[in-house]
Amino acid sequence: MRPVRAHRIVGIIGGMGPEATVDLMRRVIAKTPAKDDQDHIHLLVESNPKIPSRTAHLIEESGPDPTPELVRIAENLEKAGADALAMPCNTAHAYATAIRRAVSIPFIDMIAITVAEVAQELPARVGLLASSAVLKTKIFEDAFAAEGIKTVPPKDQAAVMRLIKGVKQGATGDAERRTLSLLAKDLAGEVDALVVACSELSVIADHIVAPFTDSVEVLANHIVHFAGVEIKR
């Protein structure tokens, strides 16, 4: 019998939203060379759509703070055996500091690793397709600024938010994909690099024709690498 290779375990703080969480898992599976179940990476996933709204808390300043629930999930995943944590929600990285403080295992920061990858291209201006909460909290803007890079939002942020909310409602068809592609094309004409910085948008980003970096794709690559697996080419 062929010996089973042991991989490091990654805990996923998910449910923000559910489709984005499944999308990350699909990408990790697709990147893992496997001949049988045992060759795949062990993921511990809590997909909890009941985590309080990040938009309500950060933008409307009226909803409950999601920090306690995010911390609870992180602690539980560590107790369950996770060797590292990942979170396929760019907006929720506004709470990353609290998550790091609550656990003793690494937190794979999707913002930091995406910025590091894009910065290698030495762009002067980066276009951000992101939620309004990401833009308001400046989590990407500040990280890029530390690299001497300016960020540029879309001209029609309202249209971006309609797409994000649509994906959460199951609207992931060709019409939504074409709309995102047009928004991306418009923004790409003003910048040196383009980043899809919302995991809902990542779900419908396959029609984008302009070169871009997808934060969920970057995260999936890092999860596979952390687990100790060579990415399937």
Protein Blocks (a to p, Z undefined) as FASTA:
>chain_A
ZZddddddddddehiafklmmmmmmmmmmmpccfbfklpccddddddfkbccfklmmmno
maccfklmmmmmmmmmmmnopabdcdddfklmmmmmmmmmmpcbdcddfklmmmmmmmmn
opabdcddddfklmmnommmmmmmmnopacdddfblmlmmmmmmmmmnopacfklmmmmm
mmmmmmmmmmmbdcdfbfklmmmmmmpmbdcddfklmmmmmmmmmnopacdZZ
